[in-house]
Amino acid sequence: MIKKWYLSTPMNGKTEKEIQAALQRGIGWANNRGEYYHNPYNPANAKFTEGKVLDPKPIKMLSKAIAPMDSCDGVLFIGSYEELRKSRGCQVEINIADLYGLEVLTID
């Protein structure tokens, strides 16, 4: 069965280039498996301070990003265990995935 993956990576404090590089790893992972993905990152929704994401309204940004998770079979977290544990947004996404029975995978 072909699955659709919601791609997640820590963003706060990262440059757009770092975020895009992480998401590209997730896109490559999904493409290699012949599966679909949803990339929730939209630079227009992020606030950058000195070239890094530092959003004064992180809940608003996160709520826009997670809405498409409802149409996915799983969540692919991209980043180290330490990064994912420190990211409040990723922690929310992990809880949602767990509570709603989505498959969860992690790549670094």
N, CA, C and O atoms as CSV, one atom per row, in Angstrom:
chain,resi,resn,atom,element,x,y,z
A,1,MET,N,N,0.842,-1.186,0.000
A,1,MET,CA,C,0.000,0.000,0.000
A,1,MET,C,C,0.887,1.249,0.000
A,1,MET,O,O,1.797,1.368,0.820
A,2,ILE,N,N,0.626,2.145,-0.891
A,2,ILE,CA,C,1.364,3.407,-0.949
A,2,ILE,C,C,0.819,4.330,0.137
A,2,ILE,O,O,-0.392,4.484,0.295
A,3,LYS,N,N,1.732,4.934,0.875
A,3,LYS,CA,C,1.354,5.818,1.973
A,3,LYS,C,C,1.675,7.266,1.637
A,3,LYS,O,O,2.472,7.566,0.748
A,4,LYS,N,N,1.023,8.149,2.381
A,4,LYS,CA,C,1.318,9.571,2.290
A,4,LYS,C,C,1.894,10.004,3.641
A,4,LYS,O,O,1.296,9.764,4.689
A,5,TRP,N,N,3.059,10.641,3.597
A,5,TRP,CA,C,3.784,11.036,4.791
A,5,TRP,C,C,3.747,12.545,4.992
A,5,TRP,O,O,3.952,13.313,4.051
A,6,TYR,N,N,3.489,12.953,6.201
A,6,TYR,CA,C,3.601,14.347,6.622
A,6,TYR,C,C,5.048,14.535,7.062
A,6,TYR,O,O,5.521,13.815,7.941
A,7,LEU,N,N,5.749,15.478,6.475
A,7,LEU,CA,C,7.151,15.703,6.795
A,7,LEU,C,C,7.279,16.744,7.906
A,7,LEU,O,O,6.675,17.815,7.843
A,8,SER,N,N,8.072,16.413,8.919
A,8,SER,CA,C,8.249,17.312,10.044
A,8,SER,C,C,9.724,17.436,10.387
A,8,SER,O,O,10.455,16.445,10.402
A,9,THR,N,N,10.153,18.654,10.659
A,9,THR,CA,C,11.524,18.898,11.105
A,9,THR,C,C,11.520,20.111,12.020
A,9,THR,O,O,10.721,21.026,11.820
A,10,PRO,N,N,12.392,20.138,13.015
A,10,PRO,CA,C,12.464,21.336,13.863
A,10,PRO,C,C,12.827,22.558,13.016
A,10,PRO,O,O,13.691,22.484,12.142
A,11,MET,N,N,12.158,23.677,13.284
A,11,MET,CA,C,12.392,24.885,12.492
A,11,MET,C,C,12.895,26.058,13.321
A,11,MET,O,O,13.681,26.867,12.830
A,12,ASN,N,N,12.458,26.161,14.554
A,12,ASN,CA,C,12.795,27.328,15.360
A,12,ASN,C,C,14.312,27.465,15.511
A,12,ASN,O,O,15.001,26.526,15.909
A,13,GLY,N,N,14.805,28.646,15.186
A,13,GLY,CA,C,16.232,28.914,15.305
A,13,GLY,C,C,17.059,28.444,14.122
A,13,GLY,O,O,18.285,28.555,14.144
A,14,LYS,N,N,16.403,27.913,13.074
A,14,LYS,CA,C,17.128,27.429,11.889
A,14,LYS,C,C,16.924,28.389,10.727
A,14,LYS,O,O,15.932,29.114,10.660
A,15,THR,N,N,17.882,28.372,9.822
A,15,THR,CA,C,17.751,29.189,8.617
A,15,THR,C,C,16.838,28.459,7.631
A,15,THR,O,O,16.585,27.260,7.751
A,16,GLU,N,N,16.360,29.220,6.660
A,16,GLU,CA,C,15.521,28.603,5.637
A,16,GLU,C,C,16.302,27.523,4.888
A,16,GLU,O,O,15.742,26.485,4.536
A,17,LYS,N,N,17.576,27.759,4.646
A,17,LYS,CA,C,18.422,26.786,3.953
A,17,LYS,C,C,18.518,25.476,4.757
A,17,LYS,O,O,18.450,24.391,4.179
A,18,GLU,N,N,18.673,25.575,6.076
A,18,GLU,CA,C,18.734,24.377,6.934
A,18,GLU,C,C,17.408,23.622,6.935
A,18,GLU,O,O,17.386,22.393,6.887
A,19,ILE,N,N,16.317,24.357,6.988
A,19,ILE,CA,C,14.986,23.730,6.970
A,19,ILE,C,C,14.760,23.020,5.641
A,19,ILE,O,O,14.331,21.867,5.610
A,20,GLN,N,N,15.051,23.713,4.545
A,20,GLN,CA,C,14.855,23.126,3.219
A,20,GLN,C,C,15.721,21.878,3.025
A,20,GLN,O,O,15.274,20.901,2.424
A,21,ALA,N,N,16.962,21.907,3.532
A,21,ALA,CA,C,17.859,20.747,3.393
A,21,ALA,C,C,17.294,19.537,4.133
A,21,ALA,O,O,17.325,18.420,3.617
A,22,ALA,N,N,16.779,19.759,5.335
A,22,ALA,CA,C,16.189,18.652,6.100
A,22,ALA,C,C,14.965,18.097,5.372
A,22,ALA,O,O,14.810,16.882,5.246
A,23,LEU,N,N,14.104,18.985,4.897
A,23,LEU,CA,C,12.900,18.526,4.204
A,23,LEU,C,C,13.244,17.802,2.907
A,23,LEU,O,O,12.550,16.862,2.520
A,24,GLN,N,N,14.303,18.228,2.238
A,24,GLN,CA,C,14.733,17.528,1.019
A,24,GLN,C,C,15.132,16.089,1.333
A,24,GLN,O,O,14.885,15.191,0.529
A,25,ARG,N,N,15.751,15.860,2.504
A,25,ARG,CA,C,16.079,14.481,2.909
A,25,ARG,C,C,14.796,13.656,3.048
A,25,ARG,O,O,14.757,12.491,2.652
A,26,GLY,N,N,13.754,14.262,3.608
A,26,GLY,CA,C,12.473,13.568,3.748
A,26,GLY,C,C,11.810,13.314,2.410
A,26,GLY,O,O,11.234,12.248,2.190
A,27,ILE,N,N,11.885,14.289,1.511
A,27,ILE,CA,C,11.314,14.127,0.172
A,27,ILE,C,C,12.029,13.000,-0.565
A,27,ILE,O,O,11.390,12.167,-1.207
A,28,GLY,N,N,13.356,12.979,-0.470
A,28,GLY,CA,C,14.131,11.909,-1.097
A,28,GLY,C,C,13.768,10.543,-0.526
A,28,GLY,O,O,13.651,9.565,-1.264
A,29,TRP,N,N,13.593,10.481,0.783
A,29,TRP,CA,C,13.206,9.238,1.457
A,29,TRP,C,C,11.869,8.731,0.911
A,29,TRP,O,O,11.743,7.558,0.557
A,30,ALA,N,N,10.872,9.620,0.844
A,30,ALA,CA,C,9.545,9.229,0.343
A,30,ALA,C,C,9.616,8.824,-1.125
A,30,ALA,O,O,9.023,7.820,-1.519
A,31,ASN,N,N,10.334,9.594,-1.935
A,31,ASN,CA,C,10.460,9.276,-3.359
A,31,ASN,C,C,11.134,7.929,-3.576
A,31,ASN,O,O,10.719,7.165,-4.448
A,32,ASN,N,N,12.173,7.625,-2.793
A,32,ASN,CA,C,12.854,6.328,-2.915
A,32,ASN,C,C,11.940,5.158,-2.601
A,32,ASN,O,O,12.146,4.054,-3.106
A,33,ARG,N,N,10.942,5.387,-1.778
A,33,ARG,CA,C,9.977,4.341,-1.415
A,33,ARG,C,C,8.778,4.321,-2.372
A,33,ARG,O,O,7.922,3.441,-2.281
A,34,GLY,N,N,8.722,5.286,-3.281
A,34,GLY,CA,C,7.582,5.378,-4.195
A,34,GLY,C,C,6.316,5.833,-3.488
A,34,GLY,O,O,5.210,5.474,-3.890
A,35,GLU,N,N,6.482,6.626,-2.432
A,35,GLU,CA,C,5.322,7.070,-1.658
A,35,GLU,C,C,5.150,8.576,-1.772
A,35,GLU,O,O,6.031,9.286,-2.256
A,36,TYR,N,N,4.010,9.040,-1.321
A,36,TYR,CA,C,3.672,10.449,-1.388
A,36,TYR,C,C,4.089,11.150,-0.105
A,36,TYR,O,O,4.372,10.504,0.905
A,37,TYR,N,N,4.125,12.470,-0.154
A,37,TYR,CA,C,4.471,13.236,1.041
A,37,TYR,C,C,3.738,14.566,1.012
A,37,TYR,O,O,3.329,15.055,-0.041
A,38,HIS,N,N,3.586,15.128,2.186
A,38,HIS,CA,C,3.087,16.492,2.312
A,38,HIS,C,C,4.175,17.285,3.016
A,38,HIS,O,O,4.581,16.945,4.127
A,39,ASN,N,N,4.642,18.331,2.372
A,39,ASN,CA,C,5.650,19.213,2.935
A,39,ASN,C,C,4.916,20.422,3.516
A,39,ASN,O,O,4.454,21.275,2.758
A,40,PRO,N,N,4.797,20.514,4.844
A,40,PRO,CA,C,4.005,21.593,5.441
A,40,PRO,C,C,4.695,22.945,5.490
A,40,PRO,O,O,4.073,23.947,5.843
A,41,TYR,N,N,5.969,22.983,5.140
A,41,TYR,CA,C,6.710,24.234,5.288
A,41,TYR,C,C,6.298,25.245,4.234
A,41,TYR,O,O,6.318,24.959,3.037
A,42,ASN,N,N,5.932,26.410,4.687
A,42,ASN,CA,C,5.598,27.524,3.815
A,42,ASN,C,C,6.330,28.755,4.355
A,42,ASN,O,O,5.951,29.288,5.398
A,43,PRO,N,N,7.370,29.210,3.657
A,43,PRO,CA,C,8.132,30.356,4.164
A,43,PRO,C,C,7.267,31.586,4.443
A,43,PRO,O,O,7.621,32.415,5.281
A,44,ALA,N,N,6.138,31.705,3.745
A,44,ALA,CA,C,5.254,32.850,3.966
A,44,ALA,C,C,4.611,32.799,5.351
A,44,ALA,O,O,4.205,33.835,5.878
A,45,ASN,N,N,4.513,31.607,5.949
A,45,ASN,CA,C,3.922,31.472,7.277
A,45,ASN,C,C,4.950,31.608,8.394
A,45,ASN,O,O,4.578,31.731,9.560
A,46,ALA,N,N,6.225,31.586,8.059
A,46,ALA,CA,C,7.284,31.657,9.063
A,46,ALA,C,C,7.772,33.093,9.216
A,46,ALA,O,O,7.764,33.870,8.261
A,47,LYS,N,N,8.190,33.428,10.410
A,47,LYS,CA,C,8.768,34.736,10.683
A,47,LYS,C,C,10.261,34.553,10.912
A,47,LYS,O,O,10.677,33.758,11.754
A,48,PHE,N,N,11.056,35.288,10.163
A,48,PHE,CA,C,12.506,35.180,10.262
A,48,PHE,C,C,13.070,36.403,10.985
A,48,PHE,O,O,12.698,37.540,10.694
A,49,THR,N,N,13.966,36.149,11.920
A,49,THR,CA,C,14.687,37.198,12.625
A,49,THR,C,C,16.165,36.902,12.455
A,49,THR,O,O,16.645,35.842,12.860
A,50,GLU,N,N,16.879,37.833,11.861
A,50,GLU,CA,C,18.304,37.653,11.579
A,50,GLU,C,C,18.557,36.358,10.799
A,50,GLU,O,O,19.535,35.652,11.046
A,51,GLY,N,N,17.663,36.061,9.859
A,51,GLY,CA,C,17.833,34.911,8.976
A,51,GLY,C,C,17.396,33.579,9.545
A,51,GLY,O,O,17.510,32.555,8.870
A,52,LYS,N,N,16.890,33.566,10.791
A,52,LYS,CA,C,16.453,32.308,11.409
A,52,LYS,C,C,14.994,32.418,11.814
A,52,LYS,O,O,14.493,33.501,12.116
A,53,VAL,N,N,14.313,31.256,11.816
A,53,VAL,CA,C,12.912,31.242,12.224
A,53,VAL,C,C,12.837,31.556,13.717
A,53,VAL,O,O,13.452,30.882,14.543
A,54,LEU,N,N,12.087,32.568,14.031
A,54,LEU,CA,C,11.824,32.934,15.415
A,54,LEU,C,C,10.443,33.570,15.409
A,54,LEU,O,O,10.301,34.792,15.380
A,55,ASP,N,N,9.437,32.720,15.438
A,55,ASP,CA,C,8.071,33.174,15.244
A,55,ASP,C,C,7.458,33.650,16.560
A,55,ASP,O,O,7.443,32.909,17.542
A,56,PRO,N,N,6.953,34.881,16.583
A,56,PRO,CA,C,6.304,35.369,17.803
A,56,PRO,C,C,4.936,34.726,18.039
A,56,PRO,O,O,4.388,34.833,19.136
A,57,LYS,N,N,4.384,34.068,17.036
A,57,LYS,CA,C,3.090,33.383,17.149
A,57,LYS,C,C,3.244,31.928,16.707
A,57,LYS,O,O,2.664,31.532,15.696
A,58,PRO,N,N,4.019,31.118,17.449
A,58,PRO,CA,C,4.303,29.754,17.010
A,58,PRO,C,C,3.073,28.854,16.951
A,58,PRO,O,O,3.022,27.946,16.121
A,59,ILE,N,N,2.091,29.079,17.801
A,59,ILE,CA,C,0.893,28.229,17.785
A,59,ILE,C,C,0.109,28.457,16.499
A,59,ILE,O,O,-0.395,27.507,15.899
A,60,LYS,N,N,0.007,29.700,16.080
A,60,LYS,CA,C,-0.686,30.024,14.831
A,60,LYS,C,C,0.029,29.363,13.649
A,60,LYS,O,O,-0.611,28.779,12.774
A,61,MET,N,N,1.373,29.462,13.634
A,61,MET,CA,C,2.146,28.853,12.552
A,61,MET,C,C,1.962,27.336,12.557
A,61,MET,O,O,1.769,26.725,11.506
A,62,LEU,N,N,2.022,26.736,13.740
A,62,LEU,CA,C,1.882,25.292,13.861
A,62,LEU,C,C,0.481,24.835,13.454
A,62,LEU,O,O,0.336,23.805,12.795
A,63,SER,N,N,-0.540,25.582,13.836
A,63,SER,CA,C,-1.909,25.168,13.500
A,63,SER,C,C,-2.135,25.142,11.993
A,63,SER,O,O,-2.859,24.282,11.490
A,64,LYS,N,N,-1.522,26.078,11.268
A,64,LYS,CA,C,-1.621,26.059,9.806
A,64,LYS,C,C,-0.881,24.864,9.226
A,64,LYS,O,O,-1.335,24.245,8.264
A,65,ALA,N,N,0.262,24.547,9.822
A,65,ALA,CA,C,1.104,23.474,9.296
A,65,ALA,C,C,0.491,22.099,9.510
A,65,ALA,O,O,0.628,21.236,8.643
A,66,ILE,N,N,-0.184,21.862,10.641
A,66,ILE,CA,C,-0.644,20.503,10.958
A,66,ILE,C,C,-1.979,20.120,10.327
A,66,ILE,O,O,-2.316,18.937,10.297
A,67,ALA,N,N,-2.743,21.076,9.827
A,67,ALA,CA,C,-4.056,20.747,9.256
A,67,ALA,C,C,-3.994,19.623,8.221
A,67,ALA,O,O,-4.845,18.736,8.271
A,68,PRO,N,N,-3.035,19.605,7.282
A,68,PRO,CA,C,-2.979,18.533,6.281
A,68,PRO,C,C,-2.564,17.169,6.844
A,68,PRO,O,O,-2.648,16.161,6.142
A,69,MET,N,N,-2.117,17.130,8.104
A,69,MET,CA,C,-1.742,15.859,8.710
A,69,MET,C,C,-2.923,14.880,8.686
A,69,MET,O,O,-2.740,13.663,8.670
A,70,ASP,N,N,-4.128,15.440,8.684
A,70,ASP,CA,C,-5.350,14.634,8.682
A,70,ASP,C,C,-5.478,13.758,7.438
A,70,ASP,O,O,-6.178,12.745,7.468
A,71,SER,N,N,-4.815,14.132,6.349
A,71,SER,CA,C,-4.915,13.352,5.114
A,71,SER,C,C,-3.693,12.452,4.898
A,71,SER,O,O,-3.508,11.904,3.811
A,72,CYS,N,N,-2.864,12.302,5.930
A,72,CYS,CA,C,-1.647,11.498,5.815
A,72,CYS,C,C,-1.768,10.196,6.604
A,72,CYS,O,O,-2.551,10.097,7.549
A,73,ASP,N,N,-0.984,9.207,6.202
A,73,ASP,CA,C,-0.963,7.911,6.890
A,73,ASP,C,C,0.075,7.875,8.000
A,73,ASP,O,O,-0.024,7.071,8.927
A,74,GLY,N,N,1.066,8.744,7.902
A,74,GLY,CA,C,2.131,8.736,8.890
A,74,GLY,C,C,2.873,10.052,8.905
A,74,GLY,O,O,2.674,10.920,8.055
A,75,VAL,N,N,3.746,10.172,9.909
A,75,VAL,CA,C,4.563,11.369,10.058
A,75,VAL,C,C,6.021,10.942,10.032
A,75,VAL,O,O,6.432,10.050,10.774
A,76,LEU,N,N,6.798,11.585,9.174
A,76,LEU,CA,C,8.229,11.340,9.090
A,76,LEU,C,C,8.934,12.515,9.745
A,76,LEU,O,O,8.875,13.639,9.245
A,77,PHE,N,N,9.598,12.258,10.858
A,77,PHE,CA,C,10.357,13.287,11.559
A,77,PHE,C,C,11.787,13.257,11.062
A,77,PHE,O,O,12.415,12.200,11.011
A,78,ILE,N,N,12.297,14.420,10.696
A,78,ILE,CA,C,13.630,14.531,10.116
A,78,ILE,C,C,14.496,15.347,11.069
A,78,ILE,O,O,14.268,16.542,11.261
A,79,GLY,N,N,15.483,14.698,11.658
A,79,GLY,CA,C,16.380,15.378,12.576
A,79,GLY,C,C,16.879,14.424,13.637
A,79,GLY,O,O,16.415,13.288,13.735
A,80,SER,N,N,17.826,14.888,14.430
A,80,SER,CA,C,18.366,14.049,15.494
A,80,SER,C,C,17.357,13.940,16.636
A,80,SER,O,O,16.457,14.770,16.770
A,81,TYR,N,N,17.520,12.924,17.438
A,81,TYR,CA,C,16.652,12.724,18.597
A,81,TYR,C,C,16.671,13.967,19.489
A,81,TYR,O,O,15.626,14.406,19.969
A,82,GLU,N,N,17.851,14.527,19.708
A,82,GLU,CA,C,17.985,15.705,20.568
A,82,GLU,C,C,17.212,16.899,20.001
A,82,GLU,O,O,16.532,17.611,20.740
A,83,GLU,N,N,17.320,17.114,18.689
A,83,GLU,CA,C,16.593,18.222,18.052
A,83,GLU,C,C,15.086,18.036,18.193
A,83,GLU,O,O,14.364,18.979,18.516
A,84,LEU,N,N,14.621,16.822,17.951
A,84,LEU,CA,C,13.185,16.552,18.009
A,84,LEU,C,C,12.647,16.720,19.426
A,84,LEU,O,O,11.540,17.225,19.610
A,85,ARG,N,N,13.415,16.305,20.423
A,85,ARG,CA,C,13.000,16.442,21.821
A,85,ARG,C,C,12.924,17.907,22.241
A,85,ARG,O,O,12.092,18.266,23.074
A,86,LYS,N,N,13.780,18.757,21.677
A,86,LYS,CA,C,13.809,20.174,22.040
A,86,LYS,C,C,12.731,20.988,21.316
A,86,LYS,O,O,12.385,22.084,21.757
A,87,SER,N,N,12.209,20.466,20.226
A,87,SER,CA,C,11.247,21.204,19.409
A,87,SER,C,C,9.828,21.023,19.949
A,87,SER,O,O,9.281,19.920,19.930
A,88,ARG,N,N,9.249,22.107,20.424
A,88,ARG,CA,C,7.871,22.031,20.934
A,88,ARG,C,C,6.899,21.674,19.816
A,88,ARG,O,O,5.953,20.914,20.024
A,89,GLY,N,N,7.140,22.232,18.621
A,89,GLY,CA,C,6.259,21.911,17.491
A,89,GLY,C,C,6.304,20.436,17.149
A,89,GLY,O,O,5.261,19.824,16.921
A,90,CYS,N,N,7.503,19.848,17.109
A,90,CYS,CA,C,7.623,18.412,16.816
A,90,CYS,C,C,6.983,17.580,17.923
A,90,CYS,O,O,6.388,16.538,17.646
A,91,GLN,N,N,7.098,18.024,19.165
A,91,GLN,CA,C,6.471,17.291,20.265
A,91,GLN,C,C,4.946,17.278,20.107
A,91,GLN,O,O,4.303,16.261,20.365
A,92,VAL,N,N,4.374,18.399,19.686
A,92,VAL,CA,C,2.928,18.461,19.435
A,92,VAL,C,C,2.568,17.499,18.301
A,92,VAL,O,O,1.594,16.753,18.398
A,93,GLU,N,N,3.354,17.522,17.231
A,93,GLU,CA,C,3.073,16.641,16.090
A,93,GLU,C,C,3.210,15.166,16.481
A,93,GLU,O,O,2.421,14.334,16.033
A,94,ILE,N,N,4.199,14.838,17.308
A,94,ILE,CA,C,4.351,13.454,17.788
A,94,ILE,C,C,3.124,13.041,18.586
A,94,ILE,O,O,2.609,11.938,18.407
A,95,ASN,N,N,2.652,13.919,19.464
A,95,ASN,CA,C,1.462,13.598,20.257
A,95,ASN,C,C,0.230,13.406,19.377
A,95,ASN,O,O,-0.544,12.471,19.589
A,96,ILE,N,N,0.047,14.269,18.409
A,96,ILE,CA,C,-1.099,14.138,17.499
A,96,ILE,C,C,-1.014,12.805,16.753
A,96,ILE,O,O,-1.995,12.064,16.687
A,97,ALA,N,N,0.149,12.506,16.195
A,97,ALA,CA,C,0.329,11.255,15.449
A,97,ALA,C,C,0.019,10.060,16.335
A,97,ALA,O,O,-0.668,9.130,15.912
A,98,ASP,N,N,0.520,10.083,17.555
A,98,ASP,CA,C,0.301,8.983,18.484
A,98,ASP,C,C,-1.180,8.860,18.859
A,98,ASP,O,O,-1.743,7.766,18.821
A,99,LEU,N,N,-1.793,9.960,19.213
A,99,LEU,CA,C,-3.191,9.936,19.647
A,99,LEU,C,C,-4.161,9.529,18.539
A,99,LEU,O,O,-5.205,8.935,18.807
A,100,TYR,N,N,-3.808,9.853,17.293
A,100,TYR,CA,C,-4.704,9.552,16.184
A,100,TYR,C,C,-4.250,8.355,15.350
A,100,TYR,O,O,-4.775,8.121,14.261
A,101,GLY,N,N,-3.281,7.603,15.856
A,101,GLY,CA,C,-2.897,6.337,15.238
A,101,GLY,C,C,-2.137,6.440,13.928
A,101,GLY,O,O,-2.200,5.527,13.105
A,102,LEU,N,N,-1.422,7.535,13.721
A,102,LEU,CA,C,-0.604,7.650,12.515
A,102,LEU,C,C,0.730,6.945,12.754
A,102,LEU,O,O,1.241,6.937,13.873
A,103,GLU,N,N,1.279,6.367,11.719
A,103,GLU,CA,C,2.584,5.757,11.825
A,103,GLU,C,C,3.624,6.854,12.025
A,103,GLU,O,O,3.503,7.936,11.450
A,104,VAL,N,N,4.642,6.582,12.833
A,104,VAL,CA,C,5.687,7.554,13.108
A,104,VAL,C,C,7.041,6.932,12.791
A,104,VAL,O,O,7.372,5.856,13.288
A,105,LEU,N,N,7.818,7.615,11.961
A,105,LEU,CA,C,9.179,7.203,11.645
A,105,LEU,C,C,10.095,8.401,11.782
A,105,LEU,O,O,9.659,9.546,11.660
A,106,THR,N,N,11.381,8.130,12.037
A,106,THR,CA,C,12.357,9.198,12.197
A,106,THR,C,C,13.586,8.887,11.354
A,106,THR,O,O,14.066,7.754,11.323
A,107,ILE,N,N,14.088,9.921,10.666
A,107,ILE,CA,C,15.379,9.821,9.987
A,107,ILE,C,C,16.205,11.020,10.413
A,107,ILE,O,O,15.658,12.063,10.770
A,108,ASP,N,N,17.518,10.873,10.377
A,108,ASP,CA,C,18.391,11.974,10.763
A,108,ASP,C,C,19.069,12.548,9.542
A,108,ASP,O,O,19.851,13.491,9.657
